[in-house]
């Protein structure tokens, strides 16, 4: 290479080097270093989703803000609405800032339970002994229920406390738990155990691998595959969200180890997201966590063993004339269920088919519910198929109007189809079974006919009908066999009242 070529090559190299340095200088001038926040350890990541589902507009919605004077302990609002009027601050925010840690409970003397919420609280899944949860049912056949229920070690939950509080101390003592989270008739009160596991740490000692910035419900389920008990869980989660005045539908974390079930699709429709506690890879911190009471502590369940003298009515009537013995809360909740599946229609528009009234016969059928289930469902009506065919033949020969008989095989229908069938029904008929719990989503003009075996007389659906304000009829059997003419006579009388 000649001297002239070497000089040219050197000048080219120097030019490219200078150009590259200039490019770097311009980049850093226009893109300064981001400011590092020391609020959280630098190795953690923040889980932030700006897509919380909004609350839908519900025709039966009434304000949930606590009144100036607490409602009467025996009022319908205390049972079904915001009777959580006793606020107890377990851990007060230090400076009053929204970013300060806190733990408080709203106690209901009527239901003898509390909705609790916490800020800057850490959950360590490794300190919660239970199965992973969320598995396919077929993969965990035979798994024991005790494996799925959470057992909390000390420090399963940790929260930052004031400097004068001893690190590792229990935040809530037994006296607090007995007063505000009593066990009652629940042998294994998981929410009480969760709060009892909370330990204090000093500021900056939380070991968060992830942060969840948006409000999150923590829920423990027991009879998670049963529609009635799951509806009590849905209702408790909805009430907890309203009592704590959440601006949008929260995320939800199952603090249990149950496998996936058919009803999980409704949890996902109701709330912004659903996740299992054991699915987190390490300690997770919540900016705002809400602890939902057990479904056993709702009025829906407590009403089975104690008298709740409430009559369902419309929100319009209650707005004009408040009444302690009337409620529209179950109608509000039923509308929430329908809105979650985009089924809510304008209250001034018809919900029933124009081709004639629907008679929905809710059936009991075999299905595999959970890992300990045989797949066979106990029959409450020994001749259910015979009754169904008798109703179909009667409707086919009915001349005064066209009657549509709907076969309600709910166990194998998506939830949206189940709710649609309930909404469109003029008459709902069925033997005692969890599928009738869908009456919470029925329209006010729906008529209920329950066929009750003498071997299983329970008040679940007469109570739901009363609390919803639905017209209710019952056929009480001597045994489990229903004579078709007796059922047809009762159904004919109901249809005559509908001018059909």
MARMARLUM-763335 format. One record per residue (C-alpha): x, y, z; residue in one letter. Coordinates in steps of 0.001 Angstrom, whole numbers, plus 524288, in hexadecimal, padded with zeros to 5 digits. Each point is the difference from the previous one (the first is absolute). Example, Ala and Ser with C-alpha at 12.3 -4.5 7.8 and 13.67 -1.06 7.14 Angstrom:
+-------+-------+-------+------+
!  east ! north !    up ! resn !
+-------+-------+-------+------+
! 8300C ! 7EE6C ! 81E78 !    A !
! 8055A ! 80D70 ! 7FD6C !    S !
+-------+-------+-------+------+
// end
This chain:
+-------+-------+-------+------+
!  east ! north !    up ! resn !
+-------+-------+-------+------+
! 80000 ! 80000 ! 80000 !    X !
! 8058D ! 80D1F ! 7FBFE !    X !
! 8022B ! 80B48 ! 80966 !    X !
! 7F512 ! 807A7 ! 7F954 !    X !
! 7F658 ! 7F4BE ! 801D8 !    X !
! 8039C ! 7FE7B ! 80E68 !    X !
! 7FD9F ! 80E8A ! 8023E !    X !
! 7F2B8 ! 7FF34 ! 7F94B !    X !
! 7FC34 ! 7F436 ! 8084B !    X !
! 803F2 ! 806FC ! 80C94 !    X !
! 7F817 ! 80C23 ! 7FC75 !    X !
! 7F418 ! 7F76B ! 7FD04 !    X !
! 80142 ! 7F903 ! 80D1E !    X !
! 80111 ! 80CE6 ! 80774 !    X !
! 7F429 ! 8055F ! 7F8CD !    X !
! 7F791 ! 7F413 ! 80350 !    X !
! 80479 ! 80047 ! 80E44 !    X !
! 7FC6B ! 80E6B ! 80129 !    X !
! 7F2D2 ! 7FDAA ! 7F989 !    X !
! 7FD02 ! 7F4CC ! 80973 !    X !
! 803E0 ! 8082A ! 80BEC !    X !
! 7F75F ! 80B20 ! 7FB53 !    X !
! 7F486 ! 7F690 ! 7FE72 !    X !
! 8019E ! 7FB24 ! 80E11 !    X !
! 800BD ! 80DEA ! 8051B !    X !
! 7F36F ! 803C9 ! 7F909 !    X !
! 7F8FA ! 7F3C2 ! 80502 !    X !
! 80344 ! 8027C ! 80E4D !    X !
! 7FCEE ! 80E72 ! 7FE90 !    X !
! 7F25E ! 7FCE2 ! 7FB00 !    X !
! 7FDCF ! 7F40F ! 808D5 !    X !
! 804E6 ! 802F3 ! 80DC0 !    X !
! 80147 ! 7F53A ! 80A2B !    X !
! 7F2FB ! 7FCBC ! 80684 !    X !
! 7FED6 ! 803BA ! 80E3A !    X !
! 80119 ! 7F400 ! 808B6 !    X !
! 7F5D6 ! 7FEB4 ! 80AC2 !    X !
! 80467 ! 7FA93 ! 80CF4 !    X !
! 7F209 ! 7FD0B ! 80429 !    X !
! 8020F ! 7F1BC ! 7FC37 !    X !
! 80C42 ! 7F7A3 ! 7FF03 !    X !
! 8063B ! 80167 ! 7F2AD !    X !
! 7FF37 ! 7F16F ! 7FCE6 !    X !
! 7F11D ! 7FF91 ! 800CC !    X !
! 7F6A8 ! 801E1 ! 7F4D3 !    X !
! 7F2F1 ! 806DF ! 80083 !    X !
! 7F3B6 ! 7F980 ! 7FB0A !    X !
! 7F755 ! 80B08 ! 7FB7F !    X !
! 7F443 ! 7FE4A ! 7F73C !    X !
! 7F89B ! 80BF5 ! 7FBA8 !    X !
! 7F486 ! 7F7F5 ! 7FB3F !    X !
! 7F75F ! 7FE39 ! 80BFD !    X !
! 7F224 ! 7FD1B ! 7FBD0 !    X !
! 7F6CA ! 80B2A ! 80356 !    X !
! 7F3E0 ! 7FE0F ! 8082F !    X !
! 7F430 ! 7FEAB ! 7F71B !    X !
! 7F412 ! 80895 ! 8018F !    X !
! 7F60B ! 7F7CD ! 80775 !    X !
! 7F18D ! 803D2 ! 8005D !    X !
! 7FE96 ! 7FB02 ! 80E08 !    X !
! 80C60 ! 80664 ! 80524 !    X !
! 7FEC3 ! 8076C ! 80CBF !    X !
! 80B2B ! 8077C ! 806A2 !    X !
! 80943 ! 7F801 ! 8086A !    X !
! 805F1 ! 80B6B ! 80764 !    X !
! 7FDC1 ! 7FE22 ! 80E99 !    X !
! 7F4B9 ! 80870 ! 804EA !    X !
! 80229 ! 80A3F ! 80A75 !    X !
! 7F8B9 ! 7F729 ! 80973 !    X !
! 802EA ! 7F14D ! 7FF32 !    X !
! 7F46E ! 7F7F1 ! 7FB0E !    X !
! 7F7E7 ! 7F870 ! 809C9 !    X !
! 80678 ! 7F2D1 ! 802E8 !    X !
! 7F3B4 ! 7F8D2 ! 7FB88 !    X !
! 7FDDD ! 80820 ! 7F3C3 !    X !
! 80100 ! 7FA3F ! 7F268 !    X !
! 80B3C ! 80935 ! 7FCFC !    X !
! 807B4 ! 7FA79 ! 80B77 !    X !
! 7FE1F ! 7F247 ! 7FAAE !    X !
! 8016B ! 80217 ! 7F162 !    X !
! 806BE ! 80D2E ! 7FE74 !    X !
! 80984 ! 8086A ! 80780 !    X !
! 7FDE3 ! 7FC18 ! 80E05 !    X !
! 80ECC ! 80002 ! 801E0 !    X !
! 7FF43 ! 80C85 ! 807C1 !    X !
! 809F7 ! 7FD9F ! 80AEC !    X !
! 80D56 ! 80440 ! 7FB06 !    X !
! 80BBF ! 7FAD2 ! 8076B !    X !
! 80DC2 ! 80496 ! 7FC98 !    X !
! 8098A ! 7F51A ! 80317 !    X !
! 80B49 ! 8077C ! 7F9F8 !    X !
! 7FE2E ! 80E6D ! 7FD0F !    X !
! 80719 ! 806E8 ! 7F4DD !    X !
! 80B98 ! 8071C ! 805F4 !    X !
! 7FF44 ! 80CEE ! 7F8B1 !    X !
! 7F2A4 ! 7FECC ! 7F9DC !    X !
! 80629 ! 7FE14 ! 7F2A9 !    X !
! 7F99D ! 7F69A ! 7F663 !    X !
! 80CEF ! 7F8D6 ! 7FEEA !    X !
! 800BB ! 7FD18 ! 80EAC !    X !
! 7FD5C ! 7F21D ! 804AF !    X !
! 7F2FF ! 7FDB7 ! 806D4 !    X !
! 7F740 ! 7F509 ! 804C2 !    X !
! 7F1DE ! 80264 ! 803B0 !    X !
! 7F360 ! 7F860 ! 80101 !    X !
! 7F1C0 ! 803B9 ! 7FE40 !    X !
! 7F7F8 ! 7F7A8 ! 80933 !    X !
! 7F1B8 ! 7FC0F ! 7FECC !    X !
! 7F96F ! 7FD15 ! 80CEE !    X !
! 7F4A3 ! 7FA35 ! 7F871 !    X !
! 807DB ! 7F614 ! 7F823 !    X !
! 80AA2 ! 7FEC6 ! 80A61 !    X !
! 80A9F ! 80144 ! 7F5C7 !    X !
! 80945 ! 80A43 ! 7FA90 !    X !
! 804CA ! 80529 ! 7F302 !    X !
! 80E6D ! 8032A ! 801E1 !    X !
! 80984 ! 80755 ! 7F74C !    X !
! 80E9E ! 80249 ! 80077 !    X !
! 80A02 ! 80891 ! 7F942 !    X !
! 80E22 ! 7FC4A ! 7FD0C !    X !
! 7FE20 ! 7F1EA ! 80440 !    X !
! 8085A ! 7F497 ! 7FB8B !    X !
! 7FB69 ! 7F214 ! 7FD64 !    X !
! 80A25 ! 7F523 ! 7FFFA !    X !
! 7FA28 ! 7F41D ! 7F907 !    X !
! 80B07 ! 7F773 ! 80550 !    X !
! 7FA6A ! 80205 ! 80DB2 !    X !
! 7F252 ! 7FBA1 ! 7FC1A !    X !
! 7FED9 ! 7F132 ! 8004E !    X !
! 7F657 ! 7FB70 ! 7F5A5 !    X !
! 7FFBB ! 7FA30 ! 7F25C !    X !
! 8036E ! 808B4 ! 7F476 !    X !
! 7F209 ! 801F0 ! 7FB5D !    X !
! 7FADC ! 802AC ! 7F26E !    X !
! 802F7 ! 7F265 ! 7FAC7 !    X !
! 7F741 ! 7F8A3 ! 7F68A !    X !
! 7F631 ! 7F7FA ! 807C0 !    X !
! 803C6 ! 7F360 ! 7F913 !    X !
! 80E18 ! 80151 ! 80488 !    X !
! 7FCD6 ! 8005C ! 80EA3 !    X !
! 7F559 ! 7F5AE ! 80177 !    X !
! 80013 ! 7FAA5 ! 80DDB !    X !
! 80733 ! 80B88 ! 8062D !    X !
! 7FB6F ! 8028F ! 80DF0 !    X !
! 7F8E6 ! 80C7D ! 80398 !    X !
! 80998 ! 80282 ! 80B19 !    X !
! 80ADE ! 80150 ! 7F5D7 !    X !
! 7F897 ! 80AFB ! 7F949 !    X !
! 7FCF5 ! 80859 ! 80BE7 !    X !
! 80A54 ! 809EA ! 80442 !    X !
! 80818 ! 7FE76 ! 80C51 !    X !
! 806E0 ! 80CC5 ! 80350 !    X !
! 80D47 ! 80026 ! 80664 !    X !
! 80415 ! 80BBA ! 80816 !    X !
! 80414 ! 80AA4 ! 7F692 !    X !
! 7F83F ! 7FA93 ! 7F48C !    X !
! 7FBD0 ! 80E2E ! 7FF4D !    X !
! 8089B ! 80B5D ! 8044B !    X !
! 7FD2F ! 80E80 ! 800E5 !    X !
! 8086D ! 80BD0 ! 802DB !    X !
! 7FD7D ! 80592 ! 80D8A !    X !
! 8044F ! 80BCB ! 807E9 !    X !
! 80E48 ! 8006A ! 80499 !    X !
! 7FBFA ! 7FD8B ! 80E1E !    X !
! 7F91D ! 7F32E ! 7FC82 !    X !
! 80852 ! 7F3EB ! 801D5 !    X !
! 80388 ! 7F992 ! 7F31E !    X !
! 7F9AB ! 7F298 ! 7FEEF !    X !
! 7F509 ! 80323 ! 80997 !    X !
! 7F22C ! 7FB84 ! 7FD1C !    X !
! 7F7E6 ! 80B6E ! 7FB37 !    X !
! 7F306 ! 7FAA0 ! 80516 !    X !
! 7FEF4 ! 7F8EC ! 80CF8 !    X !
! 7F633 ! 7F57C ! 803D5 !    X !
! 7F722 ! 809FE ! 80679 !    X !
! 7FECD ! 8079E ! 7F360 !    X !
! 7FD97 ! 7F398 ! 7F819 !    X !
! 7F596 ! 7FB2B ! 8097E !    X !
! 7F8CF ! 80CEA ! 7FF79 !    X !
! 800C2 ! 8038D ! 7F19E !    X !
! 802C6 ! 7F30D ! 7F906 !    X !
! 7F964 ! 7F5E0 ! 808B2 !    X !
! 8000B ! 7F1DE ! 7FBAD !    X !
! 7F168 ! 7FE82 ! 8024B !    X !
! 7FB36 ! 7F34D ! 7F9F2 !    X !
! 80B8C ! 7FF56 ! 7F68E !    X !
! 8096B ! 7F592 ! 804BA !    X !
! 80B67 ! 804E3 ! 7F7E7 !    X !
! 7FEA0 ! 80EB8 ! 7FE6F !    X !
! 80A46 ! 802DA ! 7F5A8 !    X !
! 7FE87 ! 80EDB ! 7FFF4 !    X !
! 801C3 ! 80065 ! 80EB4 !    X !
! 80C2B ! 7F792 ! 7FE66 !    X !
! 80508 ! 808E8 ! 7F51F !    X !
! 7FEEA ! 80C3A ! 80867 !    X !
! 805DD ! 7F886 ! 80B6C !    X !
! 80C02 ! 7FCCF ! 7F7CD !    X !
! 80322 ! 80E52 ! 7FCF9 !    X !
! 80CF5 ! 80439 ! 805F1 !    X !
! 805FE ! 80D92 ! 800C6 !    X !
! 80CC2 ! 803EB ! 7F979 !    X !
! 80749 ! 80CDE ! 7FFED !    X !
! 7FF4A ! 80971 ! 7F4C3 !    X !
! 807F0 ! 7FB0D ! 7F47C !    X !
! 8006F ! 7F1CD ! 804C8 !    X !
! 7F5AE ! 7FA8C ! 7F6DE !    X !
! 80619 ! 7F618 ! 7F6A2 !    X !
! 7F779 ! 80263 ! 7F424 !    X !
! 8032E ! 7F919 ! 7F357 !    X !
! 7F3C2 ! 80612 ! 7FA20 !    X !
! 7F715 ! 80B70 ! 802FD !    X !
! 7F184 ! 8004C ! 7FCA3 !    X !
! 7FC3F ! 80E40 ! 7FF8A !    X !
! 7F148 ! 7FEDB ! 7FE2C !    X !
! 7F5A1 ! 7FB73 ! 809C7 !    X !
! 7FFB5 ! 7F13A ! 8019F !    X !
! 7F61A ! 7F75E ! 806DB !    X !
! 8054C ! 7F467 ! 807AE !    X !
! 7F5D6 ! 7F523 ! 8004A !    X !
! 7FF9A ! 7F280 ! 8061F !    X !
! 7F5A7 ! 7F68A ! 7FB29 !    X !
! 7FACF ! 7F3A2 ! 80647 !    X !
! 7F52D ! 7F99A ! 7F7EB !    X !
! 8052E ! 805FB ! 7F384 !    X !
! 7F932 ! 7F6C5 ! 7F663 !    X !
! 7F256 ! 801D5 ! 805A7 !    X !
! 7F80E ! 80AE5 ! 7F9AF !    X !
! 7F8FA ! 8044C ! 80C68 !    X !
! 80C65 ! 80101 ! 80823 !    X !
! 8076D ! 80672 ! 7F4DF !    X !
! 7F53B ! 80A37 ! 7FEB4 !    X !
! 8020B ! 80315 ! 80E78 !    X !
! 80E87 ! 801DA ! 7FCFE !    X !
! 7FCEA ! 808B3 ! 7F446 !    X !
! 7F6B7 ! 80803 ! 80849 !    X !
! 809F2 ! 80190 ! 80AF5 !    X !
! 80A6E ! 8045E ! 7F648 !    X !
! 7F6A4 ! 809B1 ! 7F9C5 !    X !
! 7FBDB ! 8058F ! 80D38 !    X !
! 80E44 ! 80115 ! 80460 !    X !
! 8033F ! 807BE ! 7F3BD !    X !
! 7F4D2 ! 8095C ! 8026C !    X !
! 8022B ! 80185 ! 80EA6 !    X !
! 80E24 ! 803FB ! 7FD8D !    X !
! 7FB6B ! 80978 ! 7F56F !    X !
! 8086F ! 7FAB3 ! 7F504 !    X !
! 7FF45 ! 808B7 ! 7F3F1 !    X !
! 80051 ! 7F46B ! 7F6A8 !    X !
! 7FF2A ! 7F138 ! 8004A !    X !
! 80C05 ! 7FABA ! 806FF !    X !
! 80955 ! 7F514 ! 7FCBD !    X !
! 7FDBF ! 7F368 ! 80785 !    X !
! 8092F ! 7F5F9 ! 805FB !    X !
! 7FB39 ! 7F2C5 ! 804BE !    X !
! 806C7 ! 7FCF7 ! 80CD0 !    X !
! 7FCA9 ! 7F1A0 ! 7FEC2 !    X !
! 804F2 ! 7F444 ! 7F86E !    X !
! 7F3B9 ! 7FBAC ! 7F8F1 !    X !
! 800CD ! 7FB5E ! 7F200 !    X !
! 7F913 ! 806F7 ! 7F4EA !    X !
! 7F148 ! 7FE50 ! 7FFBF !    X !
! 7F551 ! 803D4 ! 7F67C !    X !
! 7FBF2 ! 80B6D ! 8089F !    X !
! 80D3C ! 8069C ! 7FE84 !    X !
! 7FB80 ! 8066A ! 7F35F !    X !
! 7F699 ! 80844 ! 80805 !    X !
! 80AB5 ! 8045F ! 80965 !    X !
! 807A7 ! 80452 ! 7F3F8 !    X !
! 7F43F ! 80728 ! 7FA6A !    X !
! 7FCC0 ! 806F5 ! 80CBF !    X !
! 80D9F ! 804E5 ! 80357 !    X !
! 80B6E ! 805FD ! 7F8B2 !    X !
! 808EA ! 7F41C ! 800F0 !    X !
! 800EB ! 7F327 ! 8077A !    X !
! 80C47 ! 7F95E ! 80504 !    X !
! 803AA ! 7F594 ! 809F9 !    X !
! 808CB ! 80394 ! 80B7A !    X !
! 80971 ! 7F4E7 ! 7FD44 !    X !
! 801AC ! 80492 ! 7F1EE !    X !
! 808A0 ! 80B2E ! 804B6 !    X !
! 80E44 ! 7FC34 ! 7FF1D !    X !
! 80413 ! 80725 ! 80C6C !    X !
! 7FB62 ! 809AB ! 80A59 !    X !
! 7F647 ! 80974 ! 7FA01 !    X !
! 7FC38 ! 80D47 ! 80584 !    X !
! 7F2CB ! 8066D ! 7FE8D !    X !
! 7FE04 ! 80EAB ! 8006A !    X !
! 7F1D4 ! 7FD6B ! 803CE !    X !
! 7FAC4 ! 7F29F ! 803F7 !    X !
! 7F1F3 ! 7FD51 ! 8041E !    X !
! 7FCC7 ! 7F3E8 ! 80803 !    X !
! 7F29B ! 7FAE1 ! 7FC5A !    X !
! 7F7EB ! 7F940 ! 80AAF !    X !
! 7FC8F ! 7F1BC ! 7FE23 !    X !
! 7F3A0 ! 7FCDE ! 7F873 !    X !
! 7FAFE ! 7F961 ! 80C59 !    X !
! 7FF62 ! 80D86 ! 80639 !    X !
! 7F69D ! 805F8 ! 7F619 !    X !
! 7F173 ! 801BC ! 80231 !    X !
! 7FDAD ! 7F64E ! 7F4F1 !    X !
! 805B1 ! 7F53B ! 80882 !    X !
! 7FCA3 ! 80504 ! 80D8F !    X !
! 7F1C0 ! 8010A ! 7FBFB !    X !
! 7FF54 ! 7F12A ! 7FF97 !    X !
! 80137 ! 7FF57 ! 80EC4 !    X !
! 7FB10 ! 80D24 ! 804EB !    X !
! 7F444 ! 8084F ! 7FCAD !    X !
! 802B5 ! 80B5C ! 7F6CA !    X !
! 7F334 ! 8073E ! 7FE1E !    X !
! 80292 ! 806C6 ! 7F321 !    X !
! 7F775 ! 8016F ! 7F407 !    X !
! 805AA ! 802F7 ! 7F2AB !    X !
! 7FB94 ! 80C2D ! 7F8FB !    X !
! 804E6 ! 8094F ! 7F59E !    X !
! 80A96 ! 80A1C ! 80201 !    X !
! 7F6A5 ! 80A32 ! 7FA93 !    X !
! 7F675 ! 7FD91 ! 80B1B !    X !
! 80AE0 ! 8007A ! 80A32 !    X !
! 80566 ! 80CB4 ! 7FA99 !    X !
! 7F2A3 ! 80628 ! 801B1 !    X !
! 7FC71 ! 7F941 ! 80CBB !    X !
! 80B3B ! 7F9AD ! 807C2 !    X !
! 7FB9C ! 7F422 ! 807BF !    X !
! 8083A ! 7F819 ! 8099A !    X !
! 7F841 ! 7F3B4 ! 7FCD5 !    X !
! 80205 ! 8007D ! 7F14F !    X !
! 80BF3 ! 7FE60 ! 7F75E !    X !
! 8042D ! 80104 ! 7F1D3 !    X !
! 80DF4 ! 7FB51 ! 8027A !    X !
! 7FDFC ! 7F253 ! 7FA57 !    X !
! 7FA3C ! 8060F ! 7F3BC !    X !
! 80BD9 ! 808F5 ! 7FF1E !    X !
! 80901 ! 7F43A ! 80143 !    X !
! 7F844 ! 7F845 ! 7F5DF !    X !
! 80179 ! 80B55 ! 7F696 !    X !
! 80E9E ! 80005 ! 802C1 !    X !
! 800AB ! 7F1A0 ! 7FC10 !    X !
! 7F8B7 ! 802A6 ! 7F365 !    X !
! 8080A ! 80C22 ! 7FCFB !    X !
! 80C7C ! 7F7F0 ! 8016B !    X !
! 7FB4E ! 7F808 ! 7F447 !    X !
! 7FA50 ! 80B93 ! 7F87A !    X !
! 7F218 ! 7FB49 ! 8026F !    X !
! 7FAC8 ! 80BED ! 80710 !    X !
! 7F589 ! 806D5 ! 7F800 !    X !
! 7F92F ! 80CF9 ! 801C8 !    X !
! 7F5D5 ! 7FE95 ! 80AB8 !    X !
! 7F5CC ! 805DC ! 7F6EC !    X !
! 80238 ! 7F5A9 ! 7F587 !    X !
! 7F98F ! 7F286 ! 80038 !    X !
! 80858 ! 7F482 ! 8048C !    X !
! 7F645 ! 7F52E ! 7FCC9 !    X !
! 7FE96 ! 7F9DD ! 7F267 !    X !
! 7F53A ! 805B0 ! 7F776 !    X !
! 7FC74 ! 7F250 ! 7FB24 !    X !
! 7F9CA ! 7FC3B ! 80D04 !    X !
! 803E3 ! 7FDAB ! 80E30 !    X !
! 80BBA ! 7F76A ! 8031B !    X !
! 7FE79 ! 7F566 ! 80A42 !    X !
! 80DC6 ! 7FC90 ! 8047A !    X !
! 80150 ! 7F28F ! 8061D !    X !
! 80CBE ! 80002 ! 807C3 !    X !
! 8057B ! 7F220 ! 7FFC9 !    X !
! 8094B ! 7F868 ! 808A8 !    X !
! 809B5 ! 7F820 ! 7F814 !    X !
! 80C75 ! 7F863 ! 80218 !    X !
! 80CF7 ! 80727 ! 7FEBB !    X !
! 80D78 ! 7FF51 ! 8061E !    X !
! 80093 ! 80B41 ! 809C2 !    X !
! 80CDD ! 7FEA2 ! 8077B !    X !
! 80B0A ! 7F63A ! 802B0 !    X !
! 7F82A ! 7F8AC ! 80A69 !    X !
! 7F368 ! 7FF4C ! 7F827 !    X !
! 7FADF ! 7F377 ! 7F9D5 !    X !
! 7F9CD ! 80731 ! 7F49C !    X !
! 7F248 ! 7FC0F ! 80413 !    X !
! 7F64D ! 809E6 ! 80578 !    X !
! 7F62A ! 7FC34 ! 80A6C !    X !
! 7F251 ! 800A3 ! 7FA61 !    X !
! 7F602 ! 80817 ! 8077C !    X !
! 7F513 ! 7FC6D ! 7F679 !    X !
! 7FFE4 ! 7F19B ! 7FCAD !    X !
! 7F7B8 ! 801B3 ! 7F3B2 !    X !
! 805E9 ! 80C9A ! 7FAEF !    X !
! 80063 ! 7FB43 ! 7F1E2 !    X !
! 7F1B9 ! 7FC01 ! 80099 !    X !
! 7FC22 ! 80D63 ! 8052A !    X !
! 807D5 ! 806C9 ! 7F55E !    X !
! 7F946 ! 7F84B ! 7F533 !    X !
! 7F2B4 ! 8025E ! 8064D !    X !
! 80272 ! 80EB3 ! 7FFE3 !    X !
! 80480 ! 7FF83 ! 7F1CE !    X !
! 7F3DD ! 7F87B ! 7FBC6 !    X !
! 7F720 ! 80930 ! 8079B !    X !
! 80654 ! 80BF9 ! 7F9CA !    X !
! 7FF1A ! 7FA19 ! 7F25F !    X !
! 7F152 ! 7FE39 ! 8019B !    X !
! 7FD9A ! 80D11 ! 806B3 !    X !
! 7F74C ! 80800 ! 7F6FB !    X !
! 7FE35 ! 80CFE ! 806FE !    X !
! 80DFF ! 80469 ! 7FD68 !    X !
! 80CF2 ! 7FA92 ! 7FB71 !    X !
! 80861 ! 7FB1B ! 80B51 !    X !
! 80E8C ! 7FD9C ! 7FE17 !    X !
! 80568 ! 7F56A ! 808F5 !    X !
! 80EA5 ! 801CC ! 8023C !    X !
! 8082C ! 7F457 ! 80446 !    X !
! 80902 ! 805CF ! 80A6B !    X !
! 80BA0 ! 7F6D1 ! 7FF95 !    X !
! 80855 ! 809FD ! 8072A !    X !
! 80B4E ! 7F6F9 ! 80382 !    X !
! 80405 ! 7FF90 ! 7F1BB !    X !
! 7FC9E ! 80DE0 ! 7FBF7 !    X !
! 80911 ! 80BE0 ! 80039 !    X !
! 7FC45 ! 809AD ! 80AA7 !    X !
! 7FBB1 ! 80A27 ! 7F616 !    X !
! 7F5F0 ! 7F682 ! 7FA71 !    X !
! 7FB4D ! 7FC83 ! 80DB1 !    X !
! 7FDF0 ! 80E3A ! 803B7 !    X !
! 7F96F ! 802CE ! 7F2F7 !    X !
! 7F68D ! 7F4A9 ! 80245 !    X !
! 7FC99 ! 8054F ! 80D8B !    X !
! 7FE3F ! 80DD5 ! 7FAE8 !    X !
! 7F6C2 ! 7FBBB ! 7F524 !    X !
! 7F7E3 ! 7F6D2 ! 80873 !    X !
! 7F237 ! 803C7 ! 80406 !    X !
! 7FF3E ! 7F3E7 ! 8089C !    X !
! 80B57 ! 7F8A2 ! 8062A !    X !
! 7FCDE ! 7F23E ! 80498 !    X !
! 808E1 ! 7F5ED ! 8062B !    X !
! 802D9 ! 7F70E ! 80B55 !    X !
! 80893 ! 804E5 ! 80AFD !    X !
! 80DAD ! 8016E ! 7FA39 !    X !
! 80B12 ! 809C7 ! 7FF5F !    X !
! 7FC2C ! 8041E ! 7F235 !    X !
! 7F43F ! 80737 ! 80588 !    X !
! 80985 ! 80981 ! 8065E !    X !
! 8000B ! 806D8 ! 7F2CF !    X !
! 7F331 ! 80608 ! 80474 !    X !
! 8086D ! 80B4F ! 804ED !    X !
! 800C0 ! 8040A ! 7F1A1 !    X !
! 7F17B ! 7FE4C ! 7FCFC !    X !
! 7F7CA ! 80BB2 ! 7FC03 !    X !
! 7F5F2 ! 80529 ! 809DC !    X !
! 7F468 ! 7FA18 ! 7F898 !    X !
! 8056B ! 7F20E ! 80035 !    X !
! 7F7BA ! 7F5A1 ! 806E4 !    X !
! 80682 ! 7F4B0 ! 8072C !    X !
! 7FA86 ! 7F23D ! 801B8 !    X !
! 8086E ! 7F739 ! 80888 !    X !
! 7FD77 ! 7F15A ! 80142 !    X !
! 80496 ! 7FBFA ! 80D81 !    X !
! 80310 ! 7F22A ! 8042C !    X !
! 7FC75 ! 7FC72 ! 80DF7 !    X !
! 80DD2 ! 7FABC ! 80133 !    X !
! 80614 ! 80D5F ! 7FD6C !    X !
! 7F807 ! 80B85 ! 804A8 !    X !
! 808BE ! 80BDB ! 800E2 !    X !
! 7FC12 ! 80E57 ! 7FEC8 !    X !
! 80ACC ! 804A6 ! 7F692 !    X !
! 7F784 ! 803A6 ! 7F464 !    X !
! 7F3BA ! 80471 ! 80700 !    X !
! 808F4 ! 8098E ! 80727 !    X !
! 806E3 ! 804B8 ! 7F3B5 !    X !
! 7F2A6 ! 801DB ! 7F9A9 !    X !
! 7FB47 ! 807FD ! 80BAA !    X !
! 80C68 ! 80835 ! 800AB !    X !
! 7FEC0 ! 80274 ! 7F161 !    X !
! 7F16F ! 802E0 ! 8009E !    X !
! 7FC55 ! 7F4A6 ! 7F703 !    X !
! 7F304 ! 7F8D2 ! 80021 !    X !
! 802C1 ! 7F27A ! 805A4 !    X !
! 7F855 ! 7F342 ! 7FFD3 !    X !
! 803BE ! 7F2C9 ! 805AF !    X !
! 7FB86 ! 7F200 ! 7FDFD !    X !
! 8037A ! 7F83E ! 80C31 !    X !
! 8013D ! 7F198 ! 7FD20 !    X !
! 7FE1A ! 7F42D ! 808CB !    X !
! 80CC3 ! 7F9E9 ! 7FBB0 !    X !
! 80741 ! 8035D ! 7F384 !    X !
! 7F5D2 ! 7FC24 ! 7F5BE !    X !
! 7F774 ! 80A9E ! 7FA07 !    X !
! 7F340 ! 7FC71 ! 7F95C !    X !
! 80016 ! 8068F ! 7F289 !    X !
! 7F1AA ! 80479 ! 800CB !    X !
! 802DA ! 80707 ! 80CE9 !    X !
! 80B6A ! 80767 ! 7F9D1 !    X !
! 7F838 ! 80342 ! 7F3BA !    X !
! 7F486 ! 8050F ! 8081F !    X !
! 808E2 ! 8093F ! 8078B !    X !
! 806DA ! 80472 ! 7F3AD !    X !
! 7F2EE ! 8022C ! 7F90C !    X !
! 7FB73 ! 8089C ! 80B32 !    X !
! 80C68 ! 80829 ! 7FEEE !    X !
! 7FE6E ! 8017F ! 7F14B !    X !
! 7F1E5 ! 80475 ! 801B9 !    X !
! 804FC ! 80ACC ! 808DC !    X !
! 80895 ! 80419 ! 7F47C !    X !
! 7F3EA ! 80053 ! 7F729 !    X !
! 80513 ! 7F419 ! 7F8DA !    X !
+-------+-------+-------+------+
// end
